Structure formats: structure tokens, C-alpha cells
Amino acid sequence: MTYGYLRLGEGHYRERFGLAFEDFRAGQVFHHRPGVTFTQQDNKDEALDSLNNAHLHYDEGYAAATEWKLPLGVSTLTLQLVIGMTSRTFYRRRSLTGFDEIAMTRPVVGGDTLYARTEVLEVADGGDPDWGLLKLRTEAVNQHGEVAARITWPAEIWRAGRHPEEILPGAATEIAAENRFAAHHPGPDGALVEQTGLHFEDFRPGETFEHWPPRVMAAEESRRHALRALEINPRYSDPAFAQAVTGAEPPLFEPLVVGAVTALTTRTFGRVVANLGWTEIRLPRPVRPGEQIRAMSTVQGARESAKRPAQGILQVDTEALGEDGTTVCAFKRVLLVYKRGQGPYEAAGY
């Protein structure tokens, strides 16, 4: 069994992703979760941003006259999504040196939901003391169970104790080997299904979870979020204005900071039924583009739901720190969380 947390101290844990090279065996099959629903907007943005002149991807009038009737998904966007989905298990990938084959076996159109599954075909020593080599076959499977893409690729994977996060000064290495922290669970077909958060029963008041890896956001990411939110204050989008007023580059859009910190917590609180709200939200100082922020959450309380027997209620405090160790965002939340064996997970293939 592999585990998704490191123990930093009594009741203090850090999220951990990926298997070490020694954990892999030929014949293993992994189901990667979550899946992603592909939209035509995603498709159009990818095609236009990359100057793709194949108008089959974004001209619906043209596409309607083809045998497909709908715009087809950009194949390389499918590739990006599928390989990205595998990162929870193959997080310790040292490099991706190429692809042996990329086969697009069925069309992908807006509204399709893609899931990824990977079979380990070969495990090779590679001759390097720091990493070994896997040969993998990853399939993109749509909501109908049809294989839409098949990708065969090599991956260099760090050996146990050699990943950069394990050799930094002061790095945590003690694995929290508790059943509640299993990184995968067996699926009905014997494959290993990635976990998507802890169950309500797995949380204990007073425990702290550090969310990993940290997050870095760029100036353009913040500018785009601000403009798409109809934020007209030039503080976020005009570097000259920000420099004149504050003597610095535009800060990150504060609602984006709150959203990014909240999103970091979903790796542990992935089985949330609903976020019932935030209180006492604090943003003590601006976050600058390119600054690394890391978040941690402490469970302050856990109780049964009086009206929802399949769910429980958590009270959680979350704090995010900047590179200088000072608080950049903090808030309290109340979460409704599924209990073990409850919710849509089995029916949805999770």
C-alpha cells in the first residue's frame, strides 16, 4: 500500500503525491481521478491560442458540413489533459523524454468527459542511481467507456529518497502509514484508483494538514482573472498605474488569492458535498506575481449532520503563507463532507 501523507509531527501532516520508482510493477493498472469534461470553449481557446488553422476545431458551420457534424477536439489538447491527469500517480516523474505513439481512436467533442487509465508495461532499472525508467500506456476513456486516445510513453521516475523534495535541507520523509491516508484503493477490476480526498470519519479535531505542492501565480494569470471578472481598477491590469501608486508591480487579484488558497485545500477536502461559507477572511498583505504561497488547514471541529445521515460537518481554519513566512490569506470555513461508503463515488468510478 502507498500513502498520500507525510507525518511532520503529532497530528501534523503534509500531502504527498506520486509513487517512487520502487513502487511500480509491470502489469499494474491505475485509474486516474478526477476526470475532466471537455467543452467547445476549451477547444476553441486552444486552437486559436496556438494559431491552429484547422478550422474543423472552431468553425461550427464548416464542421456541420463534415461527417462529424460537430467541431472536433484538438488532439494535442486531449494529449495535454490526459498526461496531466496522470500526475497524481506519476508526480515523481523526473522528465518526459518523448512519446512512442499517440493514437486518436475516437473523436472528442464538446461535452465529452475524459478519464485516464494507465498500465505499466515495463519497469527498467535505467542504470542511474537516482531514477528508473517506466514504459507506460495511457488511455483516455470517454463517458461511454470508449477509448478516445491511446498514448505509449516512457517516464523517468525518481527512486525513493531521491526526489528533490526529499533531499532539500529539513525535508520531511516520514510516511504517515495509516489506512485512512492510502493514496489508492482497489477498484472492482483490480486496478488501483486514485483517492480524491479524505472521508468525514478520517478527520480528527486538532489535526493540521499542509497542502502540497505550493502555488505560484503569474501576473498575466491575475490580470486575466481580474478582467474576466469585470474588475476595472487598473491596479490589477496596468503595470504603469500600479508602479505610480504603490511603487511595485500589480498585486495578485485578491479574489483570485482566496480562490487559489481554497483550491489548494481540495486535495485533502476532496469529498466535500458543499462549502457552506467562509468567515473571518483576512488578506494581511498583497501577494506579488511569482511569489510562492503555501497553505495549511486545521480541523477545529467535526460533528454529525442532523439532517444528512450520510454526511458530516467540519469546521476548518485555513492559513496561507508567503515566501517570507508571513500570512497572506486566512479564513474559517464550514464544510459538509461525505462519510465513508456514501456519495456518488462508486457510481462515478471513483
Beta strands, then each sheet from edge to edge (+ up, - down):
strand 1: 5-9
strand 2: 12-15
strand 3: 29-37
strand 4: 93-95
strand 5: 101-104
strand 6: 113-124
strand 7: 131-141
strand 8: 147-158
strand 9: 184-186
strand 10: 192-194
strand 11: 208-210
strand 12: 215-216
strand 13: 272-282
strand 14: 292-304
strand 15: 311-321
strand 16: 327-338
sheet 1: 1+ 2- 11- 14+ 12-
sheet 2: 1+ 2- 11- 14+ 15- 16+ 13-
sheet 3: 4+ 8- 7+ 6- 3+ 10+ 9-
sheet 4: 4+ 8- 5+
end
